[in-house]
Amino acid sequence: MPSKAYMRFQKNSVQVEKFKEAYEEALHKDRRRGKRNLDHFTRAAIMFLCSTFEVYFEEVLKESCSIVTKSLNHPGDLPKQVKKTIAKSIKESKNELECITWADNWKEYYINLVNNEMDRLNTPKMCNITRYISKYLGLNNIFDCNAFPFSGIDDVITERGSIAHKVYGSSYIKEVKLIEYIDTISNAVKEIELTLYKELPKIIHKKPWNNTY
């Protein structure tokens, strides 16, 4: 089976589809209302779509890092960038005994770093995604951010931010735009999955999950 994060994304995506279906059903019942009066459905769908993507990335990174800890026996086997991230955390900590905490259980320390960072994530734009992948997995330049679907991620997240701050905008969000965003996010998630499936073996020397998408 694929990653647990992917399976949860698939489950959460059902809710996005329900918003889309509600829009279509309401429009079919009374076309005189006009599409503009129904875009609360499309706006809500985009909000939930972005939340499912954010949750997916948080969970797939945590899951990947957990797989790393279970596969490696010594911190020296971690990718160089990951070791630098951990060393920086220890150096900048206000706890004088931080290095002892690390030495006592390096796997737990590493996972806690990832969890704390992901708990603060609220803008899953590609710059943040690539940065966290580099910091905690040591994988660099594994996504082509200028090509579909990654090239469209920031537009979706920006739209979500606009909705969150304005609630109701001057122009309505068409169903065709919602469908475009759904395709972008769905394809991005699948590409992240497949990329990690191919790249993680460089660290753990085995496949992290099954390629069953």
Salt bridges, closest charged atoms under 4 A:
GLU17 OE2 - LYS20 NZ 3.74
GLU24 OE2 - LYS20 NZ 3.07
GLU25 OE2 - LYS29 NZ 3.46
ASP30 OD1 - ARG32 NE 3.40
ASP39 OD2 - ARG43 NE 2.88
GLU54 OE1 - ARG160 NH2 3.81
GLU59 OE2 - ARG8 NH1 2.39
GLU92 OE2 - LYS88 NZ 2.90
GLU117 OE2 - ARG120 NH2 3.55
GLU117 OE1 - LYS135 NZ 2.72
ASP119 OD1 - LYS62 NZ 3.74
GLU180 OE1 - LYS177 NZ 3.44
GLU199 OE1 - LYS202 NZ 2.78
